[in-house]
Amino acid sequence: MEDQVLAATLVQPLVIASFQRERFYRQEAHRYQRLSQRSDQIYVLSAPETDFTNSSEYYEKVAFEPEDALSQEWHLVVIAHNYATCLVCRESLGSIAKNKQLPELSPSLDMDTARRFEGIWTSERGVSIKAAQLLLDRILVYRPDLTGKIAQARQRFGIGEQGSKSGAVQINEYACDIDTDPFVQRLVTYLQASQYKLHKAYRSIAAQARKERLVNSISTAIRRSLDPHEVLQVAAQELGQHLEACRCLIYRAQVTDSQAIIEHEFLTPGVVSVCGQTWELEQNPLFREIVKEDEGVCVSDTMTDPRVTNSAGLSLIAKKFAIRSWLIEPVFFQGRLLGIVELHYCSLPPHDWQPGELDLVEAIATHVGAALIQAEAYANLEELNKQLEALDRTRSNLIAITGHELRTPLSTIQVCLESLASEPDMPLELQQVMINTALSDSERMRKLVQDFLTLSNLESGRVEWHPESLSLQECVDLALSRTRTRSSTTEKPPQIKTQITQNLPLVKADGDWLVEVLAKLIDNAYKFTPSAGEITIKATRNSNQMVEVTVADTGRGIEPNRLEVVFDRFYQEEGALRRTAGGTGLGLAICRQIVNGWGGQIWAESKGKDQGSQFHFTVPIVQGSKEEKRSRVKSR
């Protein structure tokens, strides 16, 4: 919840926390002081024991009577414009009865550690709004001086009767910063529906092809391949041979195109090729007529047809390529122009077009359009299948990694705390070990949640970039300092070398995020490089007004076919649960989002297993910096 508030958008969230006793509040006071920097609607309630009183220093403190029913419950309500969370619980009856007997059985045992609670923890907005309304009403009983401020909170988030006023903030009930599973479910359903529609279109195209017995041989040749280039070449070859044309052309063209390049051609011996030529369409009267009438154009004799003789461009083409009879048939699919089929007859006398020939060309054009859509549909289906597989892998990895990364430290923390609670005579040294272990695993869980939030913010565009002129050497030093602080003291880390080019220009990027990229790449190298290995950090200027940074190691290496997928979310080389190195698989995905944010590129290189790996990324150079001017002078 703390991370939710700290990652909040411009509308300041409402936070209400109710503690049973002041001693419980004191353990969390620092958190609410930090949250008060993000919102002016922070309310903390507690039954006073020493110095807890009604006050408004950092946030609103509300001291309620120890006999109040609030002293039997815990509450935490967080409401913002794009999320809501509510925790309401009280001690279970069984726990109360058990704790009444504990002082008799073991007077030295702290009863607070043996208490068990029951209640709800939900992100349902309606429940959260109702809980906030009840708590705000109770706050007014003890702090009537907060009437105006609470009225603002009610109006801002639509709490109670005042929430219906026009001043209430527009609530987005579907936004969710943490739980992405509902979105994934809806997206998977949508992709599956699209897949079904593509299958249905495929069956319709196939059924139509079987009915066209007149063009069975050509349509069969077309259906042999789903490659559009191969389909068009086969269609041009078969149609030209069947109608004994001197030249048959098929090329892609749309209504808005001004030019088209001839890509597929059938020729009889001795005829000049036009493959690769650019056909003018915008000033072509025959093409304009096709677009206007939605049907083909037949020219029996180019020497006498006014549409050709009155156009200098068409006359030049007819003369240059010896076209005497000309047929242009559009390739349509569901009213959409996809391309053009042309037949040229170059011999004398002019070709006498027969009705059956025109019908055949029209039928072939229809099948070519169907084949192109079929190939396009198949390509889309392949892409959708890849997306579905990627989503399924992401969801499976999310469940596996989250379960493993959360359950393992939680179990350790629970064991440590239970040991501390049940063994009051435990030696101080062992107590310190337990405390250090619990703190270490809680930090591990915090990093997991922070990585989820960071990647979510980066992918959704909620990050505000603050570019500035930076020295790359200083950023590398900061990243190394952070990495050394985090590294384990039980294992000797690999040796790190830096090779930063002298007089390197200043770079323009957000300093915090640049250090984050460097730190994550160095951490990644740490994980997969033995202590006897070596990590090298290089930085040089490339030819594209960018500084290229490389973090290389002599560790495990990457298979060539996995150099791109290592940047995917939740990617784990050894699988989600069989890996020897810890982590969530989000680090490189976060790096890619950050580098893309400042307009750079990031990629990986490796020769294979146990041959080390190199991660490269680019940062733009500050335009007009002194270092850049010096480097320009030297290059001249």
Summary of the structure (lengths in Angstrom):
residues: 636
radius of gyration: 35.8
end to end distance: 57.2
largest distance: 119.6
contacts: 1905
relative contact order: 0.06
helix: 50%
strand: 19%
